[in-house]
Amino acid sequence: MMLTVSEAFDKFSSRLEITETEEKAASRRQQDIRALLGDTFAIDDDFLTGSYRRETKTKPLRDVDIMIVLADRDYLDRHPRNVLADVEAALAPNYGQNRVEPDRRAVRVDFDVVGDVTGLDVVSFDVVPAFADDVNYLIPDDVLGEWISTNPKVHAEKATAANQAFAKQWKPLVKMIKSWNGQHGNPIDPSFLIEVMALDIMTGPWGSDRPRELRQFFATAHDRIDERWRDPAGLGPDISDTLHDTPGALEAARTALRAAEQTCTRAIQLQSSGRIGEALDTWQGLFGSAFAKS
């Protein structure tokens, strides 16, 4: 039986929620990684962070962030890539060199391998080495060649406050927008930029209409994508630096956001004219198969 548009959005939102099984898988991976790194490093603390902790992570669980707070502060006197290389060297013997790769600020561990059944729960982890810095943390940035300051607690607090102020619809809508982003080749990079923009765009009283809120986000994001979007904690480089520093990235993001706004407008018009099936087809074209029609 065909769903109404409201029912379809309810189902879509539910499908984006992380299940208990997935939470247990993430916890298990975290413990395994901590144990492996504990053989090489003195570790003061470790915790899941990023969009997973902010409850804005989409599925499948890809690039789940785990912050490993190290005790050996001698690394801070060296180029950040040194700690990334040492984390890679500690993890590669267990997971395989082809599944462990250093990135700008983390070491990625992939589990998306044929025959690795547990990998269906969590596709990959980003292992972020860090050092305590009063209430903040210092993490490596291989591109800048610097140690940058961050505070994931502040990020989580702002996301929670935004969600409460938006009738608890802010996080579900952010997940939907991130799902769109992944479905269309990640024109907004990093995906955290979506959250940062949403903190400023999706404010005020909740209008109780997800299609129109989504259209408004895409329209405003299109108009403001050129701006320099700062870290919500007021630390480190701009969150939008990748878009500004990558040739063609801003134009690609602008084009994708305009197309998304136009698709939302078309879907809303189809619904208003009673053509529900076509409206659902249009929404599914925007979000992919996770947006069910029945």
C-alpha positions as CSV (number, residue, x, y, z in Angstrom):
1,M,0.0,0.0,0.0
2,M,1.4,3.4,-1.0
3,L,2.3,5.6,2.0
4,T,1.3,9.2,2.4
5,V,4.2,11.7,2.2
6,S,4.1,12.2,5.9
7,E,4.2,8.5,6.5
8,A,7.1,8.1,4.1
9,F,9.1,10.7,5.9
10,D,8.4,9.0,9.2
11,K,9.6,5.7,7.8
12,F,12.7,7.3,6.2
13,S,13.6,9.0,9.5
14,S,13.2,5.6,11.3
15,R,15.5,3.9,8.8
16,L,18.2,6.4,9.6
17,E,18.2,5.7,13.3
18,I,21.2,3.6,14.6
19,T,20.0,0.3,16.0
20,E,21.1,-1.4,19.2
21,T,22.9,-4.0,17.2
22,E,24.8,-1.3,15.4
23,E,25.6,0.5,18.6
24,K,27.0,-2.8,20.1
25,A,29.1,-3.3,16.9
26,A,30.6,0.2,17.2
27,S,31.4,-0.4,20.9
28,R,33.0,-3.7,20.1
29,R,35.2,-2.2,17.3
30,Q,36.1,0.7,19.7
31,Q,37.3,-1.8,22.3
32,D,39.3,-3.8,19.8
33,I,41.0,-0.7,18.4
34,R,41.8,0.5,21.9
35,A,43.3,-2.8,22.9
36,L,45.5,-2.9,19.8
37,L,46.8,0.6,20.3
38,G,47.3,0.0,24.0
39,D,50.1,-2.4,23.0
40,T,52.0,0.5,21.4
41,F,50.9,3.7,23.1
42,A,50.2,4.9,26.7
43,I,46.5,5.9,26.4
44,D,44.8,8.3,28.8
45,D,41.3,8.0,27.4
46,D,39.3,6.9,24.4
47,F,35.7,7.6,23.3
48,L,33.4,7.5,20.3
49,T,33.0,11.0,19.0
50,G,32.0,13.0,15.9
51,S,28.5,12.6,14.3
52,Y,28.1,9.2,16.0
53,R,28.2,10.8,19.4
54,R,26.1,13.8,18.2
55,E,23.5,11.4,16.9
56,T,23.7,12.8,13.4
57,K,25.5,9.8,11.8
58,T,23.8,8.3,8.8
59,K,23.8,4.7,7.8
60,P,25.7,2.6,6.9
61,L,28.0,3.4,9.8
62,R,30.9,4.7,7.8
63,D,33.8,6.7,9.2
64,V,32.8,6.4,12.9
65,D,35.1,8.6,14.9
66,I,37.0,7.2,17.8
67,M,39.3,9.7,19.7
68,I,42.4,8.1,21.3
69,V,43.8,10.5,23.9
70,L,47.6,9.7,24.1
71,A,49.9,10.4,27.0
72,D,53.2,10.9,25.1
73,R,53.2,14.6,24.5
74,D,56.6,14.5,22.7
75,Y,54.5,14.0,19.5
76,L,53.4,17.7,19.8
77,D,57.0,18.8,19.0
78,R,56.9,16.8,15.7
79,H,55.0,17.0,12.5
80,P,51.5,15.6,12.9
81,R,52.0,13.0,10.3
82,N,54.4,11.2,12.7
83,V,51.6,10.2,15.0
84,L,49.3,9.2,12.2
85,A,52.1,7.0,10.7
86,D,52.7,5.4,14.1
87,V,48.9,4.7,14.6
88,E,48.8,3.2,11.1
89,A,51.8,1.0,11.9
90,A,50.2,-0.2,15.1
91,L,46.9,-1.2,13.4
92,A,48.0,-2.5,10.0
93,P,49.4,-5.9,11.2
94,N,46.0,-6.8,12.6
95,Y,43.6,-5.4,10.0
96,G,45.9,-5.6,6.9
97,Q,47.8,-2.8,5.2
98,N,45.2,-2.5,2.5
99,R,42.5,-1.7,5.1
100,V,44.4,0.9,7.1
101,E,45.1,4.3,5.6
102,P,46.1,7.7,7.2
103,D,44.0,10.7,6.2
104,R,44.3,14.4,7.0
105,R,43.4,14.0,10.7
106,A,42.8,10.4,11.4
107,V,43.7,6.8,10.4
108,R,40.9,5.1,8.6
109,V,40.3,1.4,9.3
110,D,38.0,-0.4,6.8
111,F,35.8,-3.4,7.6
112,D,33.9,-3.5,4.3
113,V,35.4,-6.7,3.0
114,V,33.6,-9.6,1.3
115,G,33.2,-12.4,3.8
116,D,33.6,-10.1,6.8
117,V,30.1,-10.6,8.2
118,T,30.6,-8.3,11.2
119,G,31.7,-5.6,8.8
120,L,28.1,-5.2,7.7
121,D,27.4,-3.5,11.0
122,V,30.2,-0.9,11.0
123,V,31.9,-0.2,7.6
124,S,34.8,1.8,8.8
125,F,36.4,3.8,11.7
126,D,38.4,7.0,11.7
127,V,40.9,6.7,14.5
128,V,41.8,10.2,15.7
129,P,44.9,10.5,17.9
130,A,44.6,13.4,20.4
131,F,46.2,15.1,23.3
132,A,44.4,16.8,26.2
133,D,44.6,20.6,26.2
134,D,42.8,21.9,29.2
135,V,39.1,21.4,28.3
136,N,39.9,21.0,24.6
137,Y,42.0,18.5,22.6
138,L,44.8,18.9,20.1
139,I,44.5,16.7,17.0
140,P,46.9,16.3,14.0
141,D,46.3,18.1,10.7
142,D,48.6,16.7,8.0
143,V,47.5,19.2,5.4
144,L,48.2,22.2,7.5
145,G,51.2,20.6,9.2
146,E,49.8,21.8,12.6
147,W,48.2,20.6,15.7
148,I,44.7,22.0,15.8
149,S,42.3,22.5,18.7
150,T,38.9,20.9,18.9
151,N,36.2,20.3,21.5
152,P,33.7,17.5,20.5
153,K,31.8,18.1,23.8
154,V,30.9,21.6,22.6
155,H,29.8,20.3,19.2
156,A,27.5,17.7,20.9
157,E,26.0,20.3,23.2
158,K,25.2,22.7,20.4
159,A,23.6,19.9,18.4
160,T,21.5,18.8,21.4
161,A,20.4,22.4,22.0
162,A,19.5,22.9,18.4
163,N,17.4,19.7,18.4
164,Q,15.5,20.7,21.5
165,A,14.8,24.2,20.1
166,F,13.4,22.6,16.9
167,A,10.9,20.2,18.5
168,K,13.5,17.4,18.3
169,Q,13.4,17.5,14.5
170,W,16.8,19.1,13.9
171,K,18.8,15.9,14.2
172,P,16.4,13.8,12.0
173,L,16.5,16.5,9.3
174,V,20.3,16.8,9.5
175,K,20.4,13.0,9.0
176,M,18.2,13.3,5.9
177,I,20.4,16.0,4.4
178,K,23.5,14.0,5.1
179,S,21.7,11.0,3.4
180,W,21.1,13.2,0.4
181,N,24.7,14.3,0.4
182,G,26.0,10.7,0.4
183,Q,23.5,9.7,-2.3
184,H,24.8,12.5,-4.6
185,G,28.6,12.0,-4.2
186,N,29.2,14.1,-1.1
187,P,29.2,17.6,-2.7
188,I,29.3,19.0,0.8
189,D,32.6,18.0,2.2
190,P,33.1,17.4,5.1
191,S,29.6,16.3,6.0
192,F,30.1,18.1,9.4
193,L,29.7,21.3,7.4
194,I,26.0,20.4,6.9
195,E,25.6,20.4,10.7
196,V,27.5,23.7,11.1
197,M,25.2,25.3,8.5
198,A,22.1,23.8,10.0
199,L,22.9,25.4,13.4
200,D,22.5,28.8,11.7
201,I,19.8,27.9,9.1
202,M,17.4,25.6,10.9
203,T,16.4,27.8,13.8
204,G,13.3,29.3,15.3
205,P,10.0,27.5,15.9
206,W,9.5,24.2,14.2
207,G,7.1,24.6,11.2
208,S,5.9,21.0,11.4
209,D,6.5,20.4,7.7
210,R,9.6,18.5,6.8
211,P,9.4,19.0,3.0
212,R,9.3,22.7,3.4
213,E,12.0,22.8,6.0
214,L,14.2,20.8,3.7
215,R,13.5,23.0,0.8
216,Q,14.3,26.1,2.9
217,F,17.6,24.5,4.1
218,F,18.7,23.7,0.5
219,A,17.7,27.2,-0.7
220,T,19.5,29.0,2.1
221,A,22.6,26.7,2.0
222,H,22.8,27.5,-1.8
223,D,22.8,31.2,-1.1
224,R,25.4,31.0,1.7
225,I,27.7,28.1,0.7
226,D,30.4,30.7,-0.2
227,E,30.7,31.9,3.4
228,R,33.5,30.9,5.7
229,W,31.8,28.6,8.2
230,R,33.7,28.5,11.5
231,D,34.0,25.7,14.0
232,P,31.0,26.0,16.3
233,A,33.4,25.7,19.3
234,G,35.4,28.7,18.0
235,L,38.5,26.5,17.6
236,G,40.7,25.4,14.7
237,P,40.4,26.1,11.0
238,D,37.1,26.9,9.2
239,I,34.9,23.8,8.7
240,S,34.4,24.9,5.1
241,D,38.2,25.1,4.3
242,T,38.0,21.9,2.1
243,L,35.4,23.4,-0.1
244,H,37.3,26.7,-0.5
245,D,40.6,25.1,-1.1
246,T,39.6,22.4,-3.6
247,P,39.3,23.7,-7.2
248,G,35.7,23.4,-8.4
249,A,34.3,22.2,-5.1
250,L,32.3,25.3,-4.3
251,E,30.6,25.4,-7.7
252,A,29.8,21.7,-7.5
253,A,28.3,22.2,-4.0
254,R,26.3,25.2,-5.2
255,T,24.9,23.3,-8.2
256,A,23.9,20.3,-6.1
257,L,22.2,22.4,-3.5
258,R,20.2,24.3,-6.2
259,A,19.2,21.0,-7.8
260,A,18.1,19.7,-4.4
261,E,16.0,22.8,-3.8
262,Q,14.3,22.4,-7.2
263,T,13.6,18.8,-6.5
264,C,12.0,19.7,-3.2
265,T,9.8,22.3,-4.9
266,R,8.7,19.9,-7.5
267,A,7.8,17.2,-4.9
268,I,5.8,19.7,-2.8
269,Q,3.9,20.9,-5.9
270,L,3.1,17.3,-6.9
271,Q,1.8,16.6,-3.4
272,S,-0.3,19.8,-3.4
273,S,-2.0,18.8,-6.7
274,G,-2.8,15.3,-5.3
275,R,-0.2,13.4,-7.3
276,I,1.1,11.6,-4.3
277,G,2.7,8.7,-6.1
278,E,4.8,11.1,-8.3
279,A,5.7,13.2,-5.2
280,L,7.0,10.0,-3.5
281,D,8.9,9.1,-6.6
282,T,10.5,12.6,-6.6
283,W,11.5,12.3,-2.9
284,Q,13.0,8.9,-3.5
285,G,15.0,10.3,-6.4
286,L,16.4,12.9,-3.9
287,F,17.2,10.5,-1.1
288,G,17.6,7.1,-2.7
289,S,16.0,3.8,-1.8
290,A,16.1,4.4,1.9
291,F,13.1,6.7,1.3
292,A,10.4,4.0,0.9
293,K,7.1,4.6,-0.9
294,S,5.2,1.7,0.7
